[in-house]
């Protein structure tokens, strides 16, 4: 019996020591950067319906954010994998580590900051309104309109769905602003609210039927989302700061807008 007690005690000590070692070394197992390097790839989550930041070129996701992501992958010496998904699921997927980071023209706001960590801000934008070409932006009234938005975007959450800016008749939510704009052409919505550059790109492709204007709402900033506490964040910030210092973000925007 005494020998059995000693054996049990010894096993208990060994287990506690192992647990202690694991706890002390936990930072290695929790390292997103180490995992990415071990896997040989980094996974970007995006919604490729937001030109010029992300859009499809054949079967490939391209755009400003894809170019930035390629530089992040290069910094780490790994391959880049881009997963195209619904915009309003990106934050949840980042939180649950179903991807390494989210880059999709994501506006920084308090609600999102409570769920994920954000990189330095690399683009400032504002919301635009797309309307039929026969309407006058100077007199266009959003009150009483059926408004199309991309679900989960700023246009949806902070303008179309609130009542202190204007009171619309109905908000119709779509997977992309392009889908919303197509429904506007079909007469199913009166106008579309979406970020400036995507709005301009949509209008550029439909110049005979629509136009867009700046209603004068507050500017907003885009950043890259990572899981809270991720050691990937300093790597992303280093890359973004270098690209901004070199003027490459502006060059990416020009390249993908044809400006």
TORDRENKE-919795 format. One line per field, with one value per residue: residue number from 1; x, z, y of N, C-alpha, C in turn. Coordinates in Angstrom, 1 decimal. Layout:
TORDRENKE-919795
nr = c(NUM	...)
n.xx = c(X	...)
n.zz = c(Z	...)
n.yy = c(Y	...)
ca.xx = c(X	...)
ca.zz = c(Z	...)
ca.yy = c(Y	...)
c.xx = c(X	...)
c.zz = c(Z	...)
c.yy = c(Y	...)
//
This chain:
TORDRENKE-919795
nr = c(1	2	3	4	5	6	7	8	9	10	11	12	13	14	15	16	17	18	19	20	21	22	23	24	25	26	27	28	29	30	31	32	33	34	35	36	37	38	39	40	41	42	43	44	45	46	47	48	49	50	51	52	53	54	55	56	57	58	59	60	61	62	63	64	65	66	67	68	69	70	71	72	73	74	75	76	77	78	79	80	81	82	83	84	85	86	87	88	89	90	91	92	93	94	95	96	97	98	99	100	101	102	103	104	105	106	107	108	109	110	111	112	113	114	115	116	117	118	119	120	121	122	123	124	125	126	127	128	129	130	131	132	133	134	135	136	137	138	139	140	141	142	143	144	145	146	147	148	149	150	151	152	153	154	155	156	157	158	159	160	161	162	163	164	165	166	167	168	169	170	171	172	173	174	175	176	177	178	179	180	181	182	183	184	185	186	187	188	189	190	191	192	193	194	195	196	197	198	199	200	201	202	203	204	205	206	207	208	209	210	211	212	213	214	215	216	217	218	219	220	221	222	223	224	225	226	227	228	229	230	231	232	233	234	235	236	237	238	239	240	241	242	243	244	245	246	247	248	249	250	251	252	253	254	255	256	257	258	259)
n.xx = c(0.8	1.9	3.9	2.3	1.1	3.3	4.0	1.7	1.9	4.3	3.6	1.7	3.3	4.9	3.0	2.1	4.5	4.8	2.5	3.1	5.3	4.1	2.4	4.2	5.4	3.4	3.1	4.5	2.9	0.6	1.3	0.5	2.0	4.1	2.6	1.6	4.0	4.8	2.8	3.2	1.7	-0.5	-3.7	-6.1	-9.2	-11.9	-14.3	-15.0	-16.3	-16.1	-14.9	-12.5	-11.0	-11.3	-12.0	-13.2	-11.1	-11.4	-11.0	-9.6	-9.0	-8.5	-7.1	-6.8	-6.5	-5.8	-3.3	-1.9	-2.0	-0.4	2.1	2.3	2.4	4.8	6.5	6.5	7.5	5.9	3.2	0.3	-3.1	-6.4	-9.6	-12.8	-15.7	-18.9	-19.3	-20.3	-19.6	-17.0	-15.6	-16.5	-15.3	-12.6	-12.3	-12.7	-10.6	-10.7	-9.4	-6.5	-6.4	-8.6	-9.4	-11.0	-11.8	-12.6	-14.2	-13.1	-14.7	-16.3	-17.9	-16.8	-14.2	-14.4	-14.5	-12.3	-8.8	-7.4	-5.4	-3.0	-4.6	-5.2	-6.5	-8.7	-12.2	-15.5	-19.1	-21.1	-23.8	-25.6	-27.6	-30.3	-29.5	-31.1	-31.8	-31.3	-28.5	-28.3	-30.8	-31.8	-33.7	-33.4	-35.3	-38.1	-37.3	-36.6	-33.9	-30.9	-28.4	-25.1	-25.0	-24.1	-22.2	-21.0	-22.8	-25.1	-25.3	-25.0	-26.2	-28.5	-30.0	-30.6	-32.4	-31.9	-30.5	-31.9	-35.2	-36.0	-38.1	-37.8	-35.2	-33.2	-31.2	-28.1	-25.8	-23.7	-22.7	-22.9	-25.0	-27.0	-27.1	-27.8	-30.4	-31.4	-31.3	-33.3	-35.5	-36.2	-35.2	-34.6	-32.2	-28.7	-26.5	-23.1	-19.5	-17.2	-15.2	-15.9	-18.5	-18.0	-16.7	-18.8	-20.6	-19.0	-19.0	-21.6	-22.4	-24.3	-26.7	-26.7	-25.5	-23.4	-23.1	-21.7	-23.0	-22.1	-21.4	-19.8	-16.2	-14.5	-12.3	-10.3	-9.1	-7.0	-8.2	-7.5	-7.3	-8.0	-5.2	-3.4	-0.1	0.4	-0.3	1.7	3.4	1.8	1.3	3.9	4.3	2.2	2.8	5.3	4.4	2.7	4.5	6.1	4.3	2.8	0.2	-1.5	-0.7	-1.6	-4.4	-4.7	-3.9	-6.0	-8.3	-8.0	-7.3)
n.zz = c(0.0	0.9	-1.1	-3.3	-2.7	-2.8	-5.4	-6.7	-5.7	-6.9	-9.6	-9.6	-9.0	-11.3	-13.3	-12.5	-12.8	-15.6	-16.4	-15.5	-17.1	-19.5	-19.2	-18.9	-21.3	-22.9	-24.6	-26.9	-28.2	-28.5	-30.4	-33.2	-35.3	-35.3	-35.9	-38.4	-39.9	-39.5	-40.9	-43.4	-44.8	-44.9	-44.0	-45.5	-44.9	-46.7	-48.6	-51.7	-53.2	-53.4	-54.9	-55.3	-53.5	-53.0	-55.3	-57.9	-60.4	-63.0	-61.6	-59.5	-56.5	-56.3	-55.8	-53.7	-51.0	-51.3	-52.5	-50.3	-48.5	-49.8	-49.4	-46.7	-46.4	-47.8	-46.0	-43.9	-45.2	-46.3	-48.1	-49.6	-48.9	-49.9	-48.7	-49.9	-48.7	-47.0	-46.1	-43.5	-41.9	-41.4	-39.1	-37.0	-37.9	-37.8	-35.0	-34.2	-35.2	-37.8	-39.9	-40.5	-40.6	-41.2	-44.1	-45.7	-46.6	-44.0	-41.7	-38.9	-35.8	-32.6	-31.8	-33.3	-32.4	-29.9	-30.3	-31.9	-32.6	-34.1	-36.9	-37.6	-39.1	-42.6	-44.8	-45.5	-45.7	-46.8	-46.7	-49.6	-51.8	-54.1	-56.9	-59.4	-62.7	-63.6	-61.5	-59.2	-57.4	-55.7	-54.7	-53.8	-51.7	-49.0	-47.2	-46.8	-48.7	-50.4	-49.6	-50.6	-49.3	-48.6	-46.6	-43.2	-43.5	-43.0	-44.2	-43.9	-41.1	-39.7	-41.0	-43.0	-41.3	-39.0	-37.4	-36.8	-38.8	-41.2	-42.3	-43.7	-46.0	-46.3	-45.7	-47.7	-47.7	-49.0	-50.4	-51.7	-52.8	-55.4	-56.2	-54.9	-56.4	-58.9	-58.4	-58.0	-60.6	-61.6	-60.5	-57.9	-55.6	-54.4	-54.1	-53.3	-50.5	-50.0	-49.5	-50.5	-52.7	-53.7	-54.5	-56.5	-58.4	-59.1	-60.3	-62.4	-64.0	-64.8	-66.0	-67.7	-66.4	-63.7	-61.0	-58.4	-55.1	-52.5	-49.4	-47.3	-44.8	-41.8	-42.0	-42.2	-41.1	-42.5	-41.5	-40.7	-39.4	-36.6	-34.5	-31.0	-29.1	-30.7	-31.9	-34.5	-35.2	-34.8	-36.9	-39.2	-38.8	-39.2	-41.9	-43.1	-42.3	-43.6	-46.3	-46.4	-45.9	-48.2	-50.1	-51.3	-50.8	-51.9	-54.5	-55.1	-54.9	-57.1	-59.2	-59.1	-59.6	-62.0	-62.2)
n.yy = c(-1.2	1.2	1.5	1.8	4.2	5.9	5.6	6.8	9.4	10.1	10.0	12.1	14.3	14.3	14.8	17.4	18.8	18.6	20.0	22.5	23.1	23.1	25.3	27.4	27.3	28.1	30.3	29.8	27.8	29.2	31.0	32.8	33.5	31.6	29.3	29.9	30.0	27.3	26.0	27.0	28.8	31.7	32.7	34.7	36.3	37.4	39.4	39.3	41.3	44.0	46.1	48.8	47.2	44.5	42.0	39.9	38.4	36.6	33.5	34.4	36.2	39.6	42.9	45.9	45.1	42.5	42.8	44.0	41.9	40.0	41.2	40.9	38.1	37.7	39.0	37.2	35.0	33.0	31.2	32.8	32.4	33.1	33.4	33.6	35.0	35.6	39.0	39.8	37.7	37.6	38.8	37.1	34.7	35.3	35.7	33.0	31.7	30.7	31.6	33.6	36.4	39.2	41.1	43.4	45.9	46.8	48.7	50.4	50.3	50.7	48.5	46.4	46.5	45.5	42.9	42.0	42.6	45.5	46.5	49.2	52.0	52.2	53.3	56.0	56.5	57.3	57.3	56.9	57.7	55.9	56.6	56.6	57.7	59.8	61.3	64.1	64.9	67.1	67.7	65.3	63.3	61.2	60.3	58.2	56.4	53.3	51.5	50.1	48.0	46.7	43.9	44.2	46.1	49.5	51.3	49.9	49.3	51.8	53.9	53.4	51.9	53.4	56.0	58.7	60.0	59.9	58.8	55.9	54.1	51.4	48.9	47.1	44.2	43.0	40.6	41.8	45.1	45.4	43.7	45.0	47.4	46.4	45.6	48.1	49.1	47.5	48.5	47.8	48.8	52.2	53.5	53.1	52.6	52.8	52.4	55.0	54.4	51.8	52.6	54.5	52.8	51.0	52.8	53.7	51.5	51.5	53.9	55.0	54.6	55.2	57.3	58.7	60.3	62.3	62.4	63.8	62.7	61.4	60.7	57.5	54.8	52.2	49.0	46.1	43.1	41.0	38.1	38.7	39.7	38.4	37.6	38.2	40.7	42.8	42.2	42.6	45.4	46.4	45.9	47.4	50.0	50.3	50.1	52.3	54.4	54.2	54.9	53.0	52.1	54.0	53.7	51.1	51.5	53.2	51.5	49.6	51.0	52.2	54.8)
ca.xx = c(0.0	2.8	4.5	1.3	0.9	4.5	3.9	0.7	2.5	5.3	2.9	1.1	4.3	5.3	1.9	2.1	5.6	4.5	1.5	3.8	6.2	3.2	1.9	5.3	5.7	2.2	3.2	4.9	1.8	-0.4	1.8	-0.1	3.1	4.8	1.7	1.6	5.3	4.8	1.9	3.7	0.8	-1.3	-5.1	-6.8	-10.6	-12.4	-15.5	-14.5	-17.4	-15.9	-13.8	-11.2	-10.3	-11.2	-12.9	-12.8	-10.6	-11.5	-11.2	-8.7	-9.3	-7.5	-7.5	-5.9	-6.3	-5.0	-1.9	-1.3	-1.9	0.7	3.2	2.3	2.9	6.2	7.3	6.6	8.1	4.9	2.2	-1.0	-4.4	-7.5	-10.9	-13.8	-16.9	-19.8	-18.7	-20.8	-19.1	-15.5	-15.2	-16.7	-14.3	-11.3	-12.4	-12.6	-9.3	-10.9	-8.5	-5.4	-6.8	-9.7	-9.1	-12.2	-12.3	-13.3	-14.2	-12.9	-15.7	-16.3	-18.5	-15.8	-13.0	-14.7	-14.4	-11.0	-7.8	-7.2	-4.1	-3.0	-5.5	-4.4	-7.3	-9.9	-13.2	-16.8	-20.2	-21.7	-25.2	-25.8	-28.9	-30.5	-28.8	-32.0	-32.0	-30.4	-28.0	-28.5	-32.2	-32.2	-34.1	-33.3	-36.5	-39.1	-36.8	-36.2	-32.5	-30.2	-27.1	-24.4	-25.2	-23.0	-21.3	-21.3	-24.0	-26.2	-25.4	-24.9	-27.0	-29.8	-30.8	-30.9	-33.5	-31.6	-30.0	-33.1	-36.1	-36.3	-39.3	-37.3	-33.8	-33.0	-29.8	-27.6	-24.5	-22.8	-23.3	-23.2	-26.3	-28.0	-27.1	-28.5	-31.8	-31.8	-31.6	-34.5	-36.5	-36.7	-34.7	-34.5	-30.8	-27.8	-25.5	-21.9	-18.3	-16.9	-14.5	-16.8	-19.6	-17.5	-16.5	-20.1	-21.1	-18.1	-19.4	-23.0	-22.5	-25.5	-28.0	-26.6	-24.5	-23.2	-22.7	-21.2	-24.0	-21.4	-21.4	-18.4	-15.3	-14.2	-11.0	-10.2	-7.9	-7.0	-8.7	-6.9	-7.8	-7.5	-3.9	-2.5	1.2	0.5	-0.6	2.9	3.9	0.9	1.5	5.2	4.1	1.3	3.6	6.2	3.7	2.2	5.7	6.6	3.3	2.3	-1.2	-2.1	-0.4	-2.5	-5.7	-4.7	-3.9	-7.3	-9.4	-7.7	-7.2)
ca.zz = c(0.0	0.9	-2.4	-4.2	-2.4	-3.3	-6.9	-7.0	-5.4	-7.9	-10.8	-9.4	-9.1	-12.7	-14.0	-12.1	-13.5	-17.0	-16.6	-15.3	-18.3	-20.6	-18.9	-19.1	-22.7	-23.7	-25.5	-28.2	-28.8	-28.8	-31.4	-34.5	-36.3	-35.4	-36.5	-39.8	-40.5	-39.6	-42.0	-44.7	-45.5	-44.1	-44.6	-45.4	-45.0	-47.3	-49.4	-53.0	-54.0	-52.8	-55.7	-55.7	-52.4	-53.3	-56.4	-58.7	-61.8	-63.3	-60.4	-58.5	-55.7	-56.5	-55.2	-52.8	-49.8	-51.7	-52.7	-49.0	-48.0	-50.5	-48.8	-45.3	-46.6	-48.1	-44.8	-43.1	-46.0	-46.5	-49.2	-49.2	-49.3	-49.7	-48.6	-50.2	-47.9	-46.7	-45.3	-42.1	-41.1	-41.3	-37.7	-36.3	-38.4	-37.2	-33.6	-33.9	-35.8	-39.0	-40.8	-39.8	-40.5	-42.1	-44.8	-46.7	-46.4	-42.8	-41.0	-37.4	-34.9	-31.2	-31.7	-33.8	-31.5	-28.7	-30.7	-32.5	-32.6	-35.4	-37.3	-37.9	-40.2	-43.8	-45.8	-44.9	-46.7	-46.4	-47.4	-50.8	-52.2	-55.6	-57.3	-60.8	-63.4	-63.9	-60.2	-58.9	-56.0	-54.9	-54.1	-53.5	-50.3	-48.6	-46.4	-47.5	-49.8	-50.2	-49.7	-50.7	-48.7	-48.4	-45.2	-42.2	-43.7	-42.3	-44.8	-43.3	-39.6	-39.1	-41.8	-43.4	-40.2	-37.9	-37.7	-36.6	-40.0	-42.1	-42.1	-45.0	-46.1	-46.1	-46.0	-48.3	-47.5	-50.1	-50.2	-52.2	-53.2	-56.9	-56.2	-54.5	-57.5	-59.9	-58.0	-58.2	-62.0	-61.9	-59.8	-56.6	-54.5	-54.9	-54.0	-52.6	-49.7	-49.9	-49.4	-51.7	-53.9	-54.4	-55.2	-57.8	-59.3	-59.6	-61.2	-63.6	-64.9	-65.1	-66.1	-68.4	-65.6	-62.3	-60.5	-57.0	-54.5	-51.2	-48.6	-46.2	-43.5	-41.2	-42.6	-41.5	-41.4	-42.7	-40.9	-40.8	-38.2	-36.2	-33.2	-29.9	-28.5	-31.7	-32.2	-35.9	-35.3	-35.0	-38.3	-40.1	-38.7	-39.8	-43.3	-43.4	-42.1	-44.7	-47.5	-46.4	-46.1	-49.6	-51.0	-52.1	-50.7	-52.9	-55.8	-55.2	-55.2	-58.5	-60.0	-59.1	-60.0	-63.3	-62.1)
ca.yy = c(0.0	2.4	1.7	2.3	5.7	6.6	5.7	7.7	10.7	10.4	10.3	13.4	15.3	14.4	15.5	18.8	19.4	18.7	21.0	23.7	23.3	23.5	26.7	28.3	27.4	28.3	31.4	29.2	27.1	30.2	32.0	32.7	33.6	30.3	28.4	30.3	29.5	25.9	25.6	27.5	29.7	32.6	32.7	36.0	36.2	38.6	39.4	39.8	42.1	45.4	46.7	48.2	46.6	43.0	41.7	38.7	38.5	35.2	32.7	34.9	37.4	40.6	44.2	46.6	44.3	41.3	43.3	44.2	40.6	39.4	41.7	40.3	36.8	37.8	39.3	36.0	33.9	31.9	31.4	33.4	31.8	34.0	32.8	34.6	34.6	36.7	40.0	39.8	36.5	37.7	39.0	35.8	33.7	35.8	35.4	31.6	31.3	30.0	32.4	34.3	37.8	39.7	42.3	43.5	47.3	46.8	50.0	50.3	50.9	50.2	47.2	45.4	46.6	44.7	41.5	41.7	43.7	46.1	47.1	50.6	52.3	52.4	54.0	56.7	56.6	57.8	56.6	57.5	57.2	55.7	56.9	56.6	58.8	60.9	62.0	65.2	64.7	68.3	67.7	63.9	63.1	59.8	60.0	57.5	55.6	51.9	51.6	48.8	48.0	45.4	43.5	44.2	47.3	50.8	51.8	49.1	49.4	53.1	54.9	52.9	51.2	54.3	57.0	60.1	60.6	60.0	57.7	55.3	53.3	50.0	48.6	45.7	43.8	42.1	40.0	42.8	46.4	45.2	43.1	46.1	48.3	45.7	45.7	49.5	49.2	46.8	49.3	47.2	49.8	53.5	54.0	52.2	53.3	52.0	53.2	55.8	53.8	50.8	53.3	55.0	51.7	50.6	53.8	53.7	50.4	51.7	55.3	55.4	54.4	55.7	58.2	58.7	61.5	62.4	63.1	64.6	62.0	61.3	59.8	56.3	54.3	50.8	48.4	44.7	42.5	39.7	37.6	39.5	39.2	37.7	38.2	38.5	42.1	43.7	41.9	43.4	46.8	46.7	45.9	48.5	51.2	50.4	50.4	53.7	55.3	54.1	55.4	51.9	51.9	54.9	53.0	49.9	52.1	53.7	50.3	48.9	51.9	52.7	56.3)
c.xx = c(0.9	3.5	3.6	1.1	2.1	4.4	2.9	1.2	3.5	4.6	2.3	2.1	4.7	4.3	1.9	3.3	5.4	3.5	2.2	4.7	5.3	2.7	3.0	5.6	4.5	2.3	3.7	3.7	0.7	0.1	1.2	1.0	3.8	3.9	1.7	2.9	5.4	3.9	2.4	2.8	0.0	-2.6	-5.7	-8.3	-11.1	-13.7	-15.2	-15.6	-17.3	-14.7	-13.7	-10.4	-10.2	-12.3	-12.3	-12.2	-10.4	-11.8	-10.3	-9.2	-8.2	-8.0	-6.5	-5.5	-5.5	-3.5	-1.2	-1.1	-0.7	2.0	3.4	2.9	4.3	7.0	7.5	7.3	7.2	4.0	1.0	-2.2	-5.5	-8.8	-12.0	-15.1	-17.8	-19.1	-19.0	-20.4	-17.6	-15.0	-15.3	-15.6	-12.9	-11.2	-12.2	-11.5	-9.6	-10.2	-7.6	-5.8	-7.9	-9.3	-10.1	-12.7	-13.1	-13.1	-14.0	-14.0	-15.7	-16.8	-17.5	-14.6	-13.2	-14.5	-13.0	-10.1	-7.6	-5.8	-4.1	-4.0	-4.8	-5.2	-8.5	-10.9	-14.4	-17.9	-20.8	-23.0	-25.2	-27.3	-29.1	-30.0	-29.8	-32.4	-31.0	-29.9	-28.2	-29.8	-32.6	-32.5	-34.2	-34.6	-37.5	-38.7	-36.6	-34.7	-31.8	-28.8	-26.4	-24.5	-24.0	-22.1	-21.8	-22.6	-25.2	-26.4	-25.6	-25.7	-28.4	-30.6	-31.0	-31.9	-33.1	-30.9	-31.1	-34.0	-36.5	-37.5	-38.9	-35.9	-33.8	-31.5	-29.3	-26.2	-23.4	-23.5	-23.6	-24.6	-27.4	-28.2	-27.9	-30.0	-32.3	-32.1	-32.9	-35.7	-37.0	-36.2	-34.5	-33.1	-30.0	-26.8	-24.3	-20.7	-17.9	-16.3	-15.3	-18.0	-19.2	-17.2	-17.7	-20.6	-20.3	-18.6	-20.9	-23.3	-23.7	-26.8	-27.9	-25.5	-24.4	-22.8	-22.4	-22.3	-23.4	-21.4	-19.9	-17.5	-15.0	-12.9	-11.0	-8.9	-8.1	-7.3	-7.9	-7.5	-7.2	-6.2	-3.0	-1.2	1.5	0.3	0.6	3.5	3.1	1.1	2.8	5.0	3.3	2.1	4.6	5.5	3.2	3.4	6.2	5.5	2.6	0.8	-1.9	-1.9	-1.3	-3.9	-5.8	-4.7	-5.2	-8.5	-9.2	-7.6	-5.9)
c.zz = c(0.0	-0.4	-3.4	-4.0	-3.0	-4.8	-7.4	-6.8	-6.5	-9.2	-10.8	-9.6	-10.6	-13.5	-13.7	-12.8	-15.0	-17.3	-16.4	-16.5	-19.4	-20.5	-19.2	-20.6	-23.6	-24.7	-26.9	-28.9	-29.2	-29.9	-32.7	-35.6	-36.5	-36.1	-38.0	-40.5	-40.6	-40.7	-43.4	-45.5	-44.4	-44.8	-44.4	-45.7	-45.6	-48.0	-50.7	-53.9	-53.5	-53.5	-55.3	-54.6	-52.5	-54.3	-57.1	-60.1	-62.2	-62.0	-59.3	-57.8	-55.9	-55.8	-54.2	-51.6	-50.1	-51.9	-51.3	-48.4	-48.5	-49.8	-47.4	-45.4	-46.9	-46.9	-43.9	-43.9	-46.2	-47.7	-48.7	-49.7	-49.0	-49.8	-48.9	-49.5	-47.7	-45.8	-43.8	-41.3	-40.8	-39.9	-36.9	-36.6	-37.8	-35.7	-33.3	-34.7	-37.0	-40.2	-40.0	-39.6	-41.5	-42.7	-45.9	-46.6	-45.1	-42.0	-39.5	-36.7	-33.5	-31.1	-32.2	-33.0	-30.3	-29.0	-31.2	-32.3	-34.0	-35.6	-37.3	-39.1	-41.4	-44.9	-45.0	-46.0	-46.1	-47.1	-48.5	-51.1	-53.7	-55.9	-58.8	-61.5	-63.7	-62.6	-60.0	-57.5	-55.1	-54.2	-53.7	-52.0	-49.9	-47.7	-47.3	-48.6	-49.4	-50.6	-49.7	-50.1	-48.7	-46.9	-44.4	-42.4	-43.0	-42.9	-44.2	-41.8	-39.1	-39.9	-42.1	-42.3	-39.0	-38.4	-37.4	-37.7	-41.0	-41.8	-43.4	-44.9	-45.7	-46.4	-46.6	-48.3	-48.5	-49.7	-50.7	-52.7	-54.7	-57.0	-55.9	-55.7	-58.7	-59.6	-58.1	-59.7	-62.4	-61.2	-58.5	-55.4	-55.2	-55.0	-53.2	-51.8	-49.6	-49.8	-50.7	-52.9	-54.5	-55.1	-56.5	-58.8	-59.9	-60.6	-62.5	-64.6	-65.3	-65.3	-66.8	-67.6	-64.2	-62.1	-59.0	-56.4	-53.1	-50.3	-47.4	-44.8	-43.0	-41.9	-41.7	-42.0	-41.6	-42.0	-41.0	-39.4	-37.9	-34.8	-32.0	-29.3	-29.4	-31.9	-33.7	-36.1	-35.6	-36.4	-39.3	-40.0	-39.3	-41.3	-43.8	-43.3	-43.2	-46.0	-47.6	-46.6	-47.5	-50.6	-51.8	-52.0	-51.7	-54.3	-56.1	-55.6	-56.6	-59.5	-60.2	-59.4	-61.5	-63.4	-62.7)
c.yy = c(1.2	2.6	2.3	3.8	6.5	6.7	6.7	9.2	11.1	10.8	11.7	14.5	15.5	15.2	17.0	19.5	19.6	19.8	22.4	24.1	23.8	24.9	27.7	28.4	27.7	29.3	30.9	28.6	28.1	31.2	31.8	32.7	32.3	29.3	28.6	29.8	28.0	25.3	26.0	28.4	30.6	32.7	34.1	35.7	37.5	38.4	40.0	40.4	43.5	46.0	48.2	47.4	45.1	42.7	40.5	39.0	37.1	34.5	33.2	36.1	38.4	41.9	44.8	45.7	43.0	41.6	43.4	42.8	39.8	39.9	41.1	38.9	36.8	38.1	38.1	34.8	32.7	32.2	32.1	32.7	32.8	33.2	33.8	34.1	35.8	37.7	40.0	38.6	36.6	37.9	37.8	34.8	34.1	35.4	33.9	30.9	30.4	30.7	33.2	35.8	38.1	41.0	42.4	44.9	47.4	48.1	49.7	51.0	50.2	48.8	46.1	45.4	45.7	43.2	41.1	42.8	44.2	46.6	48.6	50.8	52.7	53.1	54.8	56.8	57.3	57.1	57.5	56.9	57.1	55.8	56.8	57.9	60.0	61.7	63.1	65.1	65.9	68.3	66.3	63.8	61.6	59.4	59.3	56.6	54.2	51.9	50.3	49.0	46.7	45.0	43.5	45.3	48.5	51.4	51.1	49.5	50.8	54.2	54.4	52.4	52.1	55.4	58.4	60.8	60.9	58.8	57.1	54.5	51.8	49.9	47.2	45.4	42.8	41.6	41.0	44.0	46.3	44.6	44.1	47.0	47.7	45.7	47.1	49.7	48.5	47.4	48.7	48.0	51.1	54.0	52.9	53.1	52.3	52.9	53.9	55.1	52.7	51.5	53.8	54.0	51.2	51.5	53.9	52.6	50.5	53.2	55.8	55.3	54.9	56.6	58.1	60.0	61.4	63.1	63.9	64.0	61.8	60.4	58.6	55.7	52.8	50.3	46.9	44.1	41.2	39.4	38.4	38.8	38.5	38.4	38.4	40.0	43.0	43.4	42.7	44.9	47.2	46.8	47.1	49.8	51.4	50.8	51.8	54.7	55.3	54.6	54.3	51.7	52.8	54.3	51.9	50.4	52.5	52.5	49.6	49.7	52.4	54.2	56.7)
//
